[in-house]
Amino acid sequence: MYDDYKALGFIAKTIWSFDNINTIKYYARQYTYPHFQDIGYAAWNAYNINGSVPLNYVVDPEGIVRYGATGFNEAAIRAIIESYLPGIAENTTEFQPVENLSTTPNPAKNYSVIKFGLAKTQSVKVRIYSSSGKLIKSMFDGKLSAGVHCFNWNLCDDADHSVANGIYFYEIITETEKSRAKITVLK
């Protein structure tokens, strides 16, 4: 995986703490990207996600951490990287846009406002999904009138738990159209 994305400037890496080097070597065989042992816990203290190891990160060409998670999930990491690559995530869907679809701020730190316009009154669903396609939050399901609509997302799931840093997709489904765009959460 490292070789697949390094020329594009994206680097996936994993950080291990607490485990001895033999344990790290055993588990690291499944990784296709760099890993290192954080002996002094500097990375652990700076980037710890939820007290678990290993810590996996994706760093973009500007040096911004675009994803962080614990455990090994290469498919999720590939999905995060590919969502940032032009011509892959945006152009592979068959969704038709609703009017003036936007979200601010993006990346989101504390909240995000989803804004879109409707040409006529119709049934609408507003949903948020993880990068792996799991439904995170059902924001709205009902009728909306023609005009501009805004929905505030507090970066929590349906159970009111704060979501982790990463890429999420919001989806607007109307009677005639379906639109999807991404929200980056970086708290």
ABEGO torsion letter per residue (X at the ends): XAAAAAAAGBBBBBBBBGBBAAAAAAAAAABABBBBBBAAGAAAAAABAAGBOBBBBBBBAAGBBABBBBEBBAAAAAAAAAAABBGAAAAABABBBBBGBBBOBOBBAABBBBBBBBABBBBBBBBBBBAAGBBABBABBEBBBBEBBBBBBAGBBAAGBBBBBEBBBBBBBBAABBBBBBBBBBX
